[in-house]
């Protein structure tokens, strides 16, 4: 192997990478709470997205021009052309009241995968549960 590029931009460990389908674009997510978008061919930094919480997983969609970001606080959907967040999902911690275990302050998303038709998003969380979220609007 030979080194082609070294991408520098995060201030903490990088937890996740995803390659946008049929492109030369990659996203990196870090414990610093930022997602960076890079051009792999040119070795250039394209965008810095502040997710406001440590990032565990990033996932590009092929059906929509979105980047799904799983953080310690939940899920955020970033519209790439509009360069803004359009949706978020956080697990309500109220459901844990009355349990013997300590009440979590937030429940993080640690893994993501889309169904083949990209209408359902499967998300793994730090409370040991997988939640299925259905895409109901395209927000275009």
N, CA and C of each residue as an Amber inpcrd file, in Angstrom:
protein
   420
   0.8330000  -1.1810000   0.0000000   0.0000000   0.0000000   0.0000000
   0.8780000   1.2440000   0.0000000   0.3480000   2.3040000  -0.5790000
   1.0510000   3.5810000  -0.5350000   0.0730000   4.6720000  -0.1160000
   0.5440000   5.5920000   0.6960000  -0.2800000   6.6690000   1.2200000
  -0.5690000   7.6900000   0.1290000  -1.8540000   7.9620000  -0.0930000
  -2.2580000   8.9500000  -1.0970000  -2.4940000  10.3200000  -0.4720000
  -3.2270000  10.3660000   0.6550000  -3.5750000  11.6120000   1.3260000
  -3.6320000  11.3780000   2.8250000  -3.4120000  12.4180000   3.5690000
  -3.6740000  12.4280000   5.0040000  -4.6200000  13.5880000   5.2560000
  -5.7880000  13.2760000   5.7890000  -6.7940000  14.3060000   6.0430000
  -6.6610000  14.7690000   7.4940000  -6.4550000  16.0540000   7.6820000
  -6.2700000  16.6210000   9.0070000  -7.3720000  17.6400000   9.2430000
  -8.0350000  17.5590000  10.4070000  -9.0950000  18.5200000  10.6850000
  -9.8200000  18.2720000  11.9880000  -9.8090000  17.0380000  12.4800000
 -10.4990000  16.7410000  13.7360000  -9.5900000  17.0250000  14.9250000
 -10.2250000  17.2920000  16.0780000  -9.4870000  17.5790000  17.3030000
  -9.5650000  16.4270000  18.3020000 -10.1950000  15.3250000  17.9150000
 -10.3010000  14.1400000  18.7740000 -10.3750000  12.9120000  17.8730000
 -10.4300000  11.7520000  18.5020000 -10.4170000  10.5060000  17.7300000
 -11.5500000  10.4480000  16.7250000 -11.2660000   9.8490000  15.5820000
 -12.2630000   9.6530000  14.5340000 -12.9130000   8.2950000  14.7610000
 -14.2360000   8.2920000  14.9000000 -14.9780000   7.0690000  15.1990000
 -15.5890000   6.4070000  13.9800000 -15.8010000   7.1650000  12.9050000
 -16.5990000   6.6300000  11.8100000 -16.2620000   7.3070000  10.4930000
 -16.4040000   6.5500000   9.4220000 -16.2370000   7.0430000   8.0590000
 -17.3410000   6.4510000   7.2010000 -17.8050000   7.2180000   6.2230000
 -18.7240000   6.6590000   5.2320000 -18.4440000   7.3160000   3.8910000
 -18.4660000   6.5040000   2.8620000 -18.2360000   6.9560000   1.5000000
 -19.5880000   7.1720000   0.8310000 -19.8040000   8.3610000   0.2800000
 -21.0550000   8.6360000  -0.4320000 -21.0900000   7.7760000  -1.6950000
 -22.1870000   7.0560000  -1.9100000 -22.2690000   6.1520000  -3.0600000
 -22.0540000   6.8760000  -4.3920000 -21.2930000   6.2430000  -5.2650000
 -21.0410000   6.7330000  -6.6180000 -20.3940000   8.1140000  -6.6600000
 -19.5970000   8.4510000  -5.6310000 -18.8970000   9.7360000  -5.5850000
 -17.4710000   9.5220000  -5.0870000 -16.7560000  10.6110000  -4.9840000
 -15.4280000  10.6160000  -4.3680000 -15.4570000  11.3950000  -3.0570000
 -16.6110000  11.3760000  -2.3930000 -16.8110000  12.1440000  -1.1700000
 -16.8930000  11.1930000   0.0200000 -16.1800000  11.5590000   1.0860000
 -16.2180000  10.7700000   2.3130000 -16.5490000  11.6890000   3.4820000
 -17.2620000  11.1390000   4.4630000 -17.5590000  11.8730000   5.6940000
 -16.8220000  11.1870000   6.8360000 -16.3010000  12.0010000   7.7490000
 -15.6500000  11.4720000   8.9520000 -16.3190000  12.0990000  10.1700000
 -16.5650000  11.2730000  11.1820000 -17.1890000  11.7440000  12.4160000
 -16.2680000  11.4850000  13.5930000 -16.2500000  12.4330000  14.5400000
 -15.2620000  12.3890000  15.6110000 -15.8770000  12.6470000  16.9770000
 -15.1320000  12.2790000  18.0150000 -15.5180000  12.5800000  19.3890000
 -15.5370000  14.0910000  19.6350000 -14.9330000  14.8750000  18.7400000
 -14.9400000  16.3300000  18.9060000 -16.2920000  16.9580000  18.5640000
 -17.2610000  16.1240000  18.1310000 -18.6010000  16.6270000  17.8240000
 -18.7440000  17.1740000  16.4230000 -17.7560000  16.9430000  15.5860000
 -17.7910000  17.4700000  14.2220000 -17.7730000  16.3380000  13.1990000
 -18.4250000  16.6270000  12.0780000 -18.3620000  15.7710000  10.8940000
 -17.6780000  16.5920000   9.8190000 -16.6770000  15.9970000   9.1870000
 -15.9950000  16.6660000   8.0860000 -16.2970000  15.9210000   6.8010000
 -16.4670000  16.6960000   5.7320000 -16.6990000  16.1450000   4.3980000
 -15.4370000  16.4040000   3.5890000 -14.9690000  15.3720000   2.8820000
 -13.7000000  15.4390000   2.1550000 -13.8680000  14.9680000   0.7220000
 -13.0660000  15.5400000  -0.1750000 -12.9620000  15.0520000  -1.5450000
 -11.7590000  14.1130000  -1.5780000 -12.0100000  12.8330000  -1.8530000
 -10.9520000  11.8360000  -1.8040000  -9.9230000  11.9840000  -2.9130000
 -10.3540000  12.3780000  -4.0940000  -9.4510000  12.4660000  -5.2380000
  -8.4850000  13.6490000  -5.0790000  -9.0550000  14.7920000  -4.7090000
  -8.2360000  15.9990000  -4.5850000  -7.5990000  16.1490000  -3.2060000
  -8.0630000  15.3400000  -2.2490000  -7.5220000  15.4470000  -0.9010000
  -7.9160000  16.7210000  -0.1970000  -9.0620000  17.2820000  -0.5640000
  -9.4860000  18.5810000  -0.0270000 -10.6130000  18.4460000   1.0010000
 -10.5920000  19.3790000   1.9610000 -11.6710000  19.5100000   2.9420000
 -12.7880000  20.3230000   2.3040000 -14.0230000  19.8140000   2.3610000
 -15.1540000  20.4970000   1.7220000 -16.0760000  21.1890000   2.7150000
 -16.2900000  20.5590000   3.8850000 -17.2670000  21.1180000   4.8170000
 -17.0200000  20.6060000   6.2230000 -17.3260000  21.4420000   7.2160000
 -17.2560000  21.0730000   8.6270000 -18.6520000  21.2610000   9.2120000
 -19.2230000  20.1940000   9.7480000 -20.5710000  20.2150000  10.3110000
 -20.4610000  20.0360000  11.8180000 -21.0070000  20.9670000  12.5780000
 -20.9890000  20.8780000  14.0390000 -22.2330000  20.1110000  14.4950000
 -22.0370000  18.8940000  14.9660000 -23.1520000  18.0580000  15.4250000
 -23.4940000  18.3110000  16.8880000 -22.7160000  19.1150000  17.5750000
 -22.9540000  19.5430000  18.9590000 -22.9350000  18.4080000  19.9720000
 -22.4050000  17.2550000  19.5840000 -22.3010000  16.1000000  20.4780000
 -21.3140000  15.1320000  19.8370000 -20.5570000  14.3750000  20.6330000
 -19.6290000  13.4060000  20.0530000 -20.3120000  12.5030000  19.0230000
 -19.6450000  12.3180000  17.8810000 -20.2110000  11.5730000  16.7590000
 -19.7250000  10.1260000  16.8020000 -20.6760000   9.1950000  16.7400000
 -20.3710000   7.7650000  16.7650000 -20.4550000   7.1090000  15.3960000
 -21.3430000   7.6180000  14.5440000 -21.5720000   6.9770000  13.2490000
 -22.1370000   7.9880000  12.2570000 -21.6870000   7.8960000  10.9960000
 -22.2550000   8.7050000   9.9130000 -22.7020000   7.7630000   8.8000000
 -23.7520000   8.1740000   8.0800000 -24.3100000   7.3380000   7.0190000
 -24.9130000   8.2170000   5.9320000 -24.3740000   8.1110000   4.7160000
 -24.9610000   8.8080000   3.5740000 -26.1800000   8.0310000   3.0870000
 -27.1500000   8.7560000   2.5450000 -28.2630000   8.1060000   1.8640000
 -28.0050000   8.1560000   0.3660000 -28.5840000   7.2130000  -0.3480000
 -28.4990000   7.2600000  -1.8100000 -29.7990000   7.8040000  -2.3960000
 -30.8780000   7.6440000  -1.6560000 -32.1790000   8.1020000  -2.1460000
 -32.3750000   9.6050000  -1.9700000 -31.8270000  10.1460000  -0.8720000
 -31.9350000  11.5670000  -0.5670000 -30.5090000  12.1100000  -0.4410000
 -30.3530000  13.3880000  -0.5500000 -29.0320000  13.9940000  -0.3770000
 -28.8410000  14.3820000   1.0900000 -28.8190000  13.3650000   1.9280000
 -28.7210000  13.5560000   3.3650000 -27.5050000  12.8390000   3.9160000
 -27.0690000  13.3210000   5.0810000 -26.0940000  12.6200000   5.8920000
 -26.7470000  12.3980000   7.2500000 -26.8570000  11.1430000   7.6470000
 -27.4290000  10.7990000   8.9470000 -26.2690000  10.7000000   9.9330000
 -26.4050000  11.3760000  11.0640000 -25.3350000  11.4610000  12.0450000
 -25.8350000  10.9020000  13.3770000 -25.2050000   9.8330000  13.8490000
 -25.5190000   9.2570000  15.1530000 -24.5570000   9.8040000  16.1920000
 -25.0960000  10.4380000  17.2300000 -24.2730000  11.0850000  18.2490000
 -24.5940000  10.5330000  19.6320000 -23.8600000  11.0180000  20.6310000
 -24.1480000  10.6310000  22.0150000 -25.4970000  11.1560000  22.4800000
 -26.0900000  12.1070000  21.7350000 -27.3810000  12.6890000  22.1060000
 -28.5330000  12.1720000  21.2440000 -28.2640000  11.3490000  20.2380000
 -29.3200000  10.8410000  19.3630000 -28.9120000  10.9300000  17.9090000
 -29.9020000  11.1570000  17.0380000 -29.6790000  11.1740000  15.5880000
 -30.0210000  12.5580000  15.0400000 -29.1990000  13.0130000  14.1080000
 -29.4810000  14.2580000  13.3840000 -29.3980000  13.9620000  11.8950000
 -30.3130000  14.5730000  11.1250000 -30.3080000  14.4390000   9.6670000
 -29.8530000  15.7730000   9.0810000 -28.7990000  15.7090000   8.2740000
 -28.2280000  16.9020000   7.6630000 -28.5090000  16.8810000   6.1710000
 -29.1690000  17.9260000   5.6760000 -29.4510000  18.0760000   4.2550000
 -28.2000000  18.6540000   3.6000000 -27.5470000  17.8740000   2.7530000
 -26.2720000  18.3000000   2.1640000 -26.3930000  19.5050000   1.2360000
 -27.3450000  19.5370000   0.2750000 -27.4350000  20.7190000  -0.5910000
 -27.8050000  22.0050000   0.1680000 -28.7140000  21.8810000   1.1440000
 -29.1540000  23.0610000   1.9060000 -28.1600000  23.4490000   3.0030000
 -27.2500000  22.5310000   3.3440000 -26.2480000  22.7520000   4.3870000
 -26.8910000  23.1230000   5.7240000 -27.8950000  22.3080000   6.1210000
 -28.5590000  22.5480000   7.4040000 -29.1790000  21.2540000   7.9260000
 -29.3770000  21.2160000   9.2450000 -30.0640000  20.0800000   9.8530000
 -31.5600000  20.2080000   9.5940000 -32.1900000  19.0950000   9.2160000
 -33.6220000  19.1350000   8.9190000 -34.4450000  18.2760000   9.8700000
 -33.7990000  17.4170000  10.6390000 -34.5520000  16.5290000  11.5410000
 -33.6200000  16.0340000  12.6300000 -34.2360000  15.6590000  13.7580000
 -33.4740000  15.0380000  14.8390000 -34.3620000  14.0200000  15.5410000
 -33.7240000  13.0430000  16.1430000 -34.4410000  12.0510000  16.9350000
 -33.6450000  11.8040000  18.2030000 -34.3120000  11.9970000  19.3350000
 -33.7100000  11.7160000  20.6340000 -34.6340000  10.7810000  21.3850000
 -34.0580000   9.8160000  22.0670000 -34.8470000   8.8840000  22.8640000
 -35.2380000   9.5810000  24.1570000 -36.5390000   9.6300000  24.4610000
 -36.9580000  10.2680000  25.7130000 -36.4700000   9.4540000  26.9110000
 -35.8110000  10.1220000  27.8490000 -35.2940000   9.4040000  29.0220000
 -36.3670000   9.2120000  30.0920000 -37.5280000   9.8260000  29.9090000
 -38.6060000   9.6670000  30.8950000 -39.0390000   8.2110000  31.0130000
 -38.8820000   7.4350000  29.9500000 -39.3100000   6.0340000  29.9840000
 -38.4810000   5.2180000  30.9770000 -37.3780000   5.7710000  31.4500000
 -36.5190000   5.0530000  32.3870000 -36.8080000   5.3970000  33.8390000
 -37.7390000   6.3150000  34.1050000 -38.0550000   6.6630000  35.4870000
 -38.7140000   5.4550000  36.1540000 -38.3620000   5.2360000  37.3990000
 -38.9020000   4.1030000  38.1420000 -38.0850000   2.8330000  37.9700000
 -37.0910000   2.8340000  37.0920000 -36.2300000   1.6660000  36.9110000
 -35.1750000   1.6550000  38.0120000 -34.6600000   0.4800000  38.3100000
 -33.6430000   0.3460000  39.3600000 -32.3240000   0.9630000  38.9320000
 -32.0200000   0.9140000  37.6390000 -30.7660000   1.4810000  37.1510000
 -30.8170000   3.0010000  37.1890000 -29.6490000   3.6050000  37.1910000
 -29.5400000   5.0710000  37.1860000 -30.2000000   5.6410000  35.9260000
 -30.9350000   6.7250000  36.1080000 -31.6150000   7.3920000  34.9970000
 -30.5790000   8.0040000  34.0570000 -30.5530000   7.5920000  32.7720000
 -29.5770000   8.1800000  31.8510000 -29.9620000   9.6180000  31.5060000
 -28.9540000  10.4700000  31.3390000 -29.2280000  11.8570000  30.9660000
 -29.5150000  11.9470000  29.4690000 -28.8970000  11.0600000  28.6920000
 -29.1820000  10.9760000  27.2610000 -28.8240000   9.5860000  26.7700000
 -29.4360000   9.2110000  25.6700000 -29.2040000   7.8960000  25.0870000
 -28.6190000   8.1160000  23.7030000 -27.4310000   7.5840000  23.4870000
 -26.7080000   7.8250000  22.2490000 -26.9870000   6.7940000  21.1790000
 -26.8150000   7.2090000  19.9400000 -26.9290000   6.3210000  18.7790000
 -25.5170000   5.8650000  18.4110000 -25.3190000   4.5520000  18.3090000
 -23.9830000   4.0040000  18.0530000 -23.8590000   3.2840000  16.7200000
 -24.9850000   2.9840000  16.0680000 -24.9090000   2.3010000  14.7670000
 -26.1460000   2.6200000  13.9430000 -25.9540000   2.6440000  12.6090000
 -27.0330000   2.9980000  11.6790000 -26.9400000   2.1540000  10.4160000
 -28.0990000   1.7870000   9.8760000 -28.1670000   1.1560000   8.5600000
 -29.5640000   1.4080000   7.9930000 -29.6210000   1.6410000   6.6810000
 -30.8980000   1.8270000   6.0070000 -31.4120000   0.5080000   5.4550000
 -32.7390000   0.3990000   5.3440000 -33.3380000  -0.7090000   4.5980000
 -32.9780000  -0.5210000   3.1290000 -33.1430000  -1.5600000   2.3360000
 -32.7730000  -1.4980000   0.9090000 -33.4770000  -0.3630000   0.1770000
 -34.7620000  -0.1000000   0.5080000 -35.5060000   0.9710000  -0.1660000
 -35.2890000   2.3430000   0.5000000 -34.5030000   2.3760000   1.5480000
 -34.1710000   3.5860000   2.3040000 -35.3930000   4.3090000   2.8710000
 -36.4250000   3.5650000   3.1590000 -37.5980000   4.1440000   3.8180000
 -37.5530000   3.9160000   5.3260000 -36.7250000   2.9650000   5.7640000
 -36.5810000   2.6810000   7.1930000 -35.1170000   2.8070000   7.5910000
 -34.9060000   3.4300000   8.7290000 -33.5710000   3.5760000   9.2870000
 -33.5140000   2.7460000  10.5630000 -32.5760000   1.8070000  10.6250000
 -32.3770000   0.9740000  11.8020000 -31.2280000   1.5820000  12.6010000
 -31.4700000   1.8340000  13.8930000 -30.4960000   2.5250000  14.7160000
 -30.2770000   1.7870000  16.0250000 -29.0180000   1.5360000  16.3520000
 -28.6600000   0.9280000  17.6290000 -28.3010000   2.0150000  18.6290000
 -28.7380000   1.8350000  19.8720000 -28.5650000   2.8590000  20.8950000
 -27.8550000   2.3150000  22.1310000 -27.3690000   3.2230000  22.9640000
 -26.6200000   2.8530000  24.1580000 -27.4880000   2.2390000  25.2530000
 -28.7910000   2.2130000  25.0720000 -29.6720000   1.5340000  26.0310000
 -29.9490000   0.0980000  25.5900000 -29.1170000  -0.4130000  24.6820000
 -29.1870000  -1.8060000  24.2090000 -30.4100000  -2.0980000  23.3480000
 -30.9740000  -1.0830000  22.7240000 -32.1530000  -1.2870000  21.8860000
 -31.8900000  -0.8310000  20.4590000 -32.5630000  -1.5030000  19.5330000
 -32.5610000  -1.0970000  18.1220000 -33.9190000  -0.4840000  17.8430000
 -33.9040000   0.7080000  17.2920000 -35.1570000   1.3840000  16.9490000
 -35.2510000   1.5030000  15.4350000 -36.4720000   1.3510000  14.9210000
 -36.7120000   1.4620000  13.4860000 -37.4620000   2.7650000  13.2460000
 -36.8490000   3.6560000  12.4870000 -37.4520000   4.9470000  12.1760000
 -37.8670000   4.9340000  10.7110000 -39.0720000   5.3970000  10.4280000
 -39.5790000   5.4280000   9.0620000 -39.4690000   6.8380000   8.5060000
 -38.9790000   6.9290000   7.2820000 -38.8800000   8.2180000   6.5990000
 -40.2740000   8.5550000   6.0690000 -40.8540000   9.6530000   6.5890000
 -42.2250000  10.0000000   6.1960000 -42.2890000  11.1770000   5.2470000
 -41.2500000  12.0050000   5.2030000 -41.2050000  13.1440000   4.2920000
 -39.8230000  13.2090000   3.6650000 -39.7530000  13.7850000   2.4870000
 -38.4620000  13.9490000   1.8450000 -37.8530000  15.3060000   2.1410000
 -38.6410000  16.2400000   2.6880000 -38.1630000  17.5890000   3.0350000
 -37.4710000  18.2820000   1.8630000 -37.9230000  18.0320000   0.6420000
 -37.2940000  18.6630000  -0.5160000 -37.9520000  19.9740000  -0.8330000
